């Protein structure tokens, strides 16, 4: 749904009125090269004001997060935003359709999950984004044409009324609670990442997969992360294997008997990134937004929505568990996707029942 804030990016004469200005991300970054802090921000605002077209953000974040980002960005910069929000795959379908149709009024910034950002990159839709705002962000979340601005942390979470001394490693959890877990039916990427890590630690792949297979026997399959977290809080089962950490934090703040810390490690992370398409006609607005979102806005999102920053200086999982966070491997989501999906489907086939939302 398009937000109500639909004024132009800037209110100046703009390129649309014949004024000259940067037309690419590279030209914008060259115009602010050497500037830092507030002088850099003000120069970007000045360039943005010269762009007299609506600034459009396409995002797969939840509606409340998008609304908060749009409001905070406009308050900080004076730039108003048209926002379009959809699920990750629906957003990508729109982006690809618009690109194929050469639609002139598409996104100026794309914000989506890791897999979708890889699709945009592979399709050549994104401009290089060598911004200094990426400094301090974990290198695992920085790509030439998109940068992770927040991340989902897959965590093992438990009901504190049922679990007094939680295990600290995955072999412990999968062995001690086999048959008593809630397992999400779509998290093949989490499964693949942990299996690959166990192999790096000296276990054979067959042995690692068998740990998960035995743990799944008699456990419960769940189709939605929010549903699984709510049922955990209700005492439906003692453990969920791959909850989103922020969802457990939100429930805990409301008084629900759930927790995920001290964490079962390693933790698997799935970044949500932002990129600027080649088709943008608001490159200054786009760079302004990107640098704003990659900076201390990460702390704002962490404080308000428990979204974990990709820059550990703002806290979150990376700061709490240095060296114990694994990023989903790119091959897992691309060339090896079918293999891992099939293997995960075989593993969870042994669950006793499935709960759907």
Secondary structure, DSSP 8 states (H G I E B T S, - for coil): ---S---BS-SSSTGGGT-----SHHHHHHHTTT--HHHHHHHHHHHHHT--SBEEEEE-S-HHHHHHHHHHHHHHH---EEEEE--HHHHHHHHHHHHHTT-TT--SEEEEEHHHHHHHHHTT-B-----GGGTTB-GGGB-SS-EEEEEEEEEEEEETTT-SS--SBHHHHHHHTTTSEEEETT-HHHHHHHHHHHHHTT--HHHHHHHHHHHHTT-EEES-HHHHHHHHHTTS-SEEEEEEHHHHHHHHHTT-SEE--S--BSEEEEEEEEE-BTT-S-HHHHHHHHHHHHTTHHHHHHHHH--B-SBGGG-SHHHHTTT-EEE--HHHHTTTHHHHHHHHHHHHTT-SEEE--
